[in-house]
Every structure is written in structure tokens, then in C-alpha cells.
Amino acid sequence: MNKRFLKEKLIRAGFFVTALVSVLVLGMIMVFLFSQGLPIFDQVSVGRFIFGTQWYPTAEPPDFGILPLIAASVAVTAVSSLIAIPLGVTTAVYLAEIASPRMRGFFKPVVEMLAALPSVVIGFFGMVVFAPFLLEQLDLLTGLNLLNASIMLAFMSVPTICSISEDAIYSVPAELKEASLALGATHWQTIYRVIVPAALSGISTAVILGMSRAMGETMVVLMVAGGASLIPGSLFDPVRPMPASIAAEMAEAPFHSEHYYALFAIGVVLFLFTFLFNICADYIAGRHKQVGAATL
Amino acid sequence: MKEQIKIRAKNLNFYYTDFLALSEVSLDFFPHQATALIGPSGCGKSTFLRCINRMNDLIPGVRVEGSLCLDGQDIYGPKVDVVEIRRRVGMVFQKPNPFPKTIFENVAYGLRVNGGRDREALSRRVEESLRLSALWDEVKDRLDQSALGLSGGQQQRLCIARALAVRPEVLLMDEPASALDPIATQKIEELIHELKKRFTIIIVTHSMQQAARVSDRTAFFYMGRLIEVGNTETIFTYPRHKQTEDYITGRFG
């Protein structure tokens, strides 16, 4: 009896320690991120850092204005969402509601496999296949631009949006569907009037997580966004989103230099963006659970 | 009983893939009557009920043989519009299943999918339906609140109002009070008495007392077969079959 009790206690302690390690490590990374990022604000004010339009970190004197980088990140995320949300959500509706079990058995693994594609492969595809195609078709200066990056990012967020939305749609109680059909609604009316609204919080979570993925993605934007730190004026301008800037410059920035601190500060800004997305996703998912508040 | 027949099942067989769930069921339903379907779990009474509005279509691999007619028109005929059938044959389910919408929108739903746009006409019909289901006085001041905030019994009466709003000719009720407390159950039963003046009602129930209280006719199902059907009073006092008697006296089931 005592032995069993001891074993139980040990197992509990073991799980606690492993859980603690991951939380601690994440916490330490956060502390490090902020400790390395905040010193730049001794040199540059927060306002000038965020709203400054010139990013010349190695010039003399250097300019640390990251507005072009923020604008680039926001623009690629927005444009890729415009592509990925309709694609992802309609695919999810198709899989959960319309596809026959056989089609579903075929499509679902394929969509999930898309998620397994390494981002560098997608970046490579954008670079050697899609960029020349854009260049030729649209007669541009460069095929590596905002549009290219957005489309590649959309490829990456469709599986996230689709599979989470599909789960949400699939888990709408069959009773609601039956109630709608029994009232003489068609299958299509049932989908857009009952099923999708009932799954809306899950779908919103999916969309936000997909956008969060697009915003934080580094390799694709590093390879295909073009890398120019300009506020984009059109879909075909080359841009330099925040993650690409950090990845490209970190190796060249001298340890504990201003440039080094500035890159970490970009990391802080990026973190705040994705953190905000995740808070939104959590908030929407939580609202769904309240009885009585689900008024549509 | 030489009244016109509302629904007529003739030699109806029903299969879930290979399993024969209903065998040679022949049963007539008359307008303005409540018919109770009773029998032990798995006897096929719910399956039969769900044949009438083709709710079983949603399950893959089901098959129907024989005929099932609504006003003489075969419900499973090749040219039949399922949506049309379901508008004429309403259904109330075992568990209250209001939509996560407002009380008003729940009742208006069937009208909206039917193309109802005129706000005033909708309001009128919503009020009328809620009055019919005896819920109006309890909800008239909070029509724009979520239906999920209502109690279980109120939700079920809302589901009845929702079904009535499209003015069906037949109302199917699948153990409508099984998830409710005795007081809510009593309200639903009183309601059935009122409703059968206007609709044809078919109710599946596990409660013998409920069948006796609300129905004019009772049909007893056992192992996928219709054993006996007749006036409720007769069935409960002089059952012709041994199985019926055993069931209603509680010796099995």
C-alpha cells in the first residue's frame, strides 16, 4: 500500500518537473528577449523606433526606424489571409459537410500533409518557380515581392486554418443539423445558417492562428519577399518583413552593438503581435463556452 | 373509423445496411388524432417515426422497401422533394435542440429558410407559434435573448413552437419529454391535447402513462414488427396479444 502510494507520488513529481522545465525555459527566453531588446531604447525613443521610416542600421549615423518592416509584416499577413481564409474555410466546409467519406479520407490527409512541407521548400518553390513566372507574366522588376511572399505564406496557413476549422465544423452537434433539416431547410441553408455560425468561434480561432503563423514565418519571407526595407506601395513591391530582417542581419550585427539590440527589439515587437493574435484566439474560443452568450 | 387517412404505411421494411430494423409494418394515421408509438428500446418505433420525415436519409447505407404515403403521395417516391415533405411533417426531438440564436430567430428560422422576409409577418407568426406552444407569456419580454438561457422545459416548448411556425400538417415527437422534469412534462402533455385539434400528432414514448394520457390510438412495436394497434383505451385494458399485455403491465421491456 505504502509502496504504491510512493510510486504514485514519484510519477506526479516527474510530470510536474517536465511541465515546469518547458514553462521555465520559455520564461527564460522571454526574459532574455526583453533584456536584449530594451537597451536600444536608450539610444532611440520608442516612438522613433516604431514610427521611423528609415532602417539603415549600419549607416553612420545609423537609423533604426522599423515602420517599413512592420508595414511589410502586416501587409504580407493581410494579403496572405485574404487568400488563405476563403480557401481554408471553404475546404473545411467541404471536408466536414459535403465530401463523401471516401473523398474525405483522401483530402484530409493531403491537406494535413501540406502542413508538413518544410517552409524552406515552399520558399525555394517561390524563388525558382513562382518568381520567374511572375516576372515573365507581369513584366516586373523582380518576382521576389509582396505578392509572391503572400501567396507562399497562404500555402502555409491554409492547412492550419483548414484543419482547425474542419474540427470545429465537424463537432457542431448533429442535433442542430437535424433540427434545421427537419424544418425544411436545404443542406446549403443548414450549412450557412446553422453549422457555420455554430462553428464560428472555432473558425475564428483557426483564422487567427493561421495569421499568427504567417506573421511569424521567417524562411519564406526571407527567401521570396525581396528584402527591401520600404513601406510597400503596391502588391509588386519588394518588402522586408520583421522576421526576415532579424534572420538576415543577426549574423552580421556585432555582439551587444546598437544594431544587435535593435534586432532583439524587433523580436519584441514581433512577439507582441503574435501574442496579441493568440490572446484574440483564446478570447474568442472562450466566449463560445458561455451558455446564453452565444447569440448570433 | 371511416375518416380520411393522413399517413399510411404499407408493408414497410427498413434496413440499416444489412440489419432489418422494421419488418412489414402497416399502419394508418388519422388527422386530428394523437397516435402513440410504444415498445421496448430497439423495437423500431423511433426508426419508424424518422422514416416519416425522411430523417433517416442522413444515415449512410439505409434502405426502405414498401410504401409510406402522406395524403396518398409516396414519401419515398422518385420525384418527391424531401424539403417539401419536411415542411409538411414537422419534428420535435428527444433532447431540446434550440439553435444558438435568439428566441425570435429560433422560431422564425423555418419561415426564413422558406423565404419569409417581411418583418411584420414574421413577428406575427412567431407570436402565434409561441402562444400555441404556451411559451409566449414566459418569453415575450426577451425575444431577443439567446434561446440557450431558457430552462430545459422552455427550450423544448420553443422547439415545438419552432416546428409549428412553418404550419406543418403532421407533428412527429420523439420522446419529447424524456429529458424533462415532471412539471415540464405535464406542460408538454397539456400542449399535445391542444395541438391535436389542429395537427396530426405521432408521438414516440417510453412512458406507458404518457401514452395513455395523451394519445387516442396506440401502436405497440416489438423487434421491428408492429404487434398491435388500436384505441388507446382498448390497448391498455384489453390487449389482444400476450406481448402487448406483458409490456404494458411491466413484465418486460
Interface residues (C-beta under 8 A of the other chain):
Chain A: P101 P173 E175 L176 K177 E178 A179 S180 L181 A182 L183 G184 A185 T186 Q189 R193 V194 P197 A198 V291 G292 A293 A294 T295 L296
Chain B: N53 M55 L58 P60 V83 E84 R86 R87 G90 M91 F93 K95 N97 P98 F99 P100 K101 T102 E105 Y109 G110 R112 V113 N114 Q145 S146 L148 G149 C159 R162 A163 V166
